[in-house]
Amino acid sequence: MNVFRSTSDLQWLSRLKGFVTIACVTALLSACANTPSLSTEAIWAASATIHSAERARVGKYAPAELTLARNFLYSARQAMKQIHMKSATQLAQQSLVTAQLAIVRAELIKAQHVNAKIREKITQLEQKIQRNNGEGL
């Protein structure tokens, strides 16, 4: 039992199938074009983290790490220009992690400086207490 009446029905169905396929592929490609790639997102994240680190003056405390993060970001952008997306993503992720390391290291160094100042004040207070106790005897 043949549902189609003629070969023209088959040709029409074949054309319709082709148009649907083309429409689906076009929709898929346009959706991909509108969403940023993983590489782009990783580069944005690394760039934002480096910018935050620079605003926090992390370079004063962790210059090597911040420089390394910038170098990774530069390399990621170059890889992306050359359409090496996997390398671009990996380099951007390395940049992000290195920038985060710079921020944490800077916070650690700042905390160590604060602790050193507190210890110095404690020592001064202990010495003053000892002098005052010595005078009272």
C-alpha positions in Angstrom: 0.0 0.0 0.0 1.7 3.2 -1.2 0.7 6.3 0.7 2.2 8.7 -1.8 0.3 9.2 -5.0 3.2 9.9 -7.4 6.9 10.6 -7.7 6.2 14.3 -7.3 4.9 13.6 -3.8 8.2 11.8 -3.0 10.2 14.6 -4.6 8.3 17.2 -2.5 8.9 15.1 0.7 12.6 14.9 -0.1 12.8 18.7 -0.6 10.9 19.3 2.6 13.3 17.0 4.4 16.3 18.9 3.0 14.8 22.3 4.0 14.1 21.0 7.5 17.7 19.8 7.8 19.1 23.1 6.6 16.8 25.0 9.0 18.0 22.8 11.9 21.7 23.2 11.0 21.2 27.0 10.6 19.5 27.3 14.0 22.2 25.2 15.6 25.0 27.3 14.1 23.3 30.6 15.0 22.8 29.4 18.6 26.5 28.5 18.8 27.5 31.9 17.4 25.4 33.7 20.1 26.8 31.9 23.1 30.4 32.6 24.0 32.8 29.7 23.8 34.4 28.2 26.8 37.7 29.8 25.7 36.0 33.2 25.6 34.5 32.7 29.1 37.8 31.6 30.5 39.6 34.6 29.1 37.0 36.9 30.5 37.2 35.4 33.9 41.0 35.5 33.9 41.0 39.1 32.7 38.5 40.2 35.3 40.5 38.5 38.1 43.8 40.1 36.9 42.0 43.5 36.8 40.8 42.9 40.4 44.3 42.0 41.5 45.7 45.1 39.9 43.1 47.3 41.6 44.0 45.6 44.9 47.7 46.4 44.2 48.7 42.7 44.4 51.7 43.4 42.2 53.4 45.1 45.2 53.3 41.8 47.2 53.2 39.1 44.5 54.7 40.6 41.3 56.0 37.3 39.9 52.6 35.6 40.1 50.8 38.5 38.7 53.2 38.8 35.8 52.9 35.1 35.1 49.1 35.4 35.1 49.3 38.3 32.6 51.7 36.2 30.4 49.3 33.2 30.5 46.4 35.6 29.5 48.4 37.0 26.6 49.2 33.5 25.4 45.5 32.5 25.7 44.5 35.4 23.6 47.1 34.6 21.0 46.0 30.9 20.9 42.4 32.1 20.5 43.4 34.3 17.5 44.9 31.3 15.9 41.8 29.3 16.7 43.5 26.9 19.1 40.5 26.8 21.4 41.7 24.0 23.6 45.0 25.7 24.2 43.3 29.0 24.7 41.0 27.6 27.3 43.9 25.9 29.2 46.0 29.0 29.1 43.2 31.2 30.3 42.5 28.7 33.2 46.2 28.8 34.1 46.0 32.6 34.0 42.9 32.6 36.3 44.4 30.3 38.8 47.8 32.1 38.8 46.0 35.5 39.3 44.0 33.9 42.2 47.3 32.6 43.7 48.7 36.1 43.4 45.7 37.5 45.3 46.0 34.9 48.0 49.8 35.3 48.3 49.4 39.1 48.6 46.7 38.7 51.3 49.1 36.3 53.2 52.0 38.7 53.0 49.7 41.6 54.2 48.5 39.5 57.1 52.1 38.6 58.0 53.0 42.3 58.1 50.1 43.0 60.3 51.0 40.1 62.6 54.6 41.4 62.8 53.4 44.8 63.8 51.1 43.3 66.4 54.0 41.2 67.8 56.2 44.3 67.9 53.5 46.2 69.8 53.1 43.3 72.2 56.9 43.3 72.8 56.9 47.0 73.5 54.0 46.7 75.9 55.7 43.8 77.7 58.9 45.8 78.1 56.9 48.8 79.4 55.1 46.6 81.9 58.5 45.2 83.1 59.9 48.7 83.5 56.8 49.8 85.4 57.0 46.7 87.7 60.7 47.3 88.3 60.0 50.9 89.3 57.3 49.9 91.8 59.7 47.7 93.8 
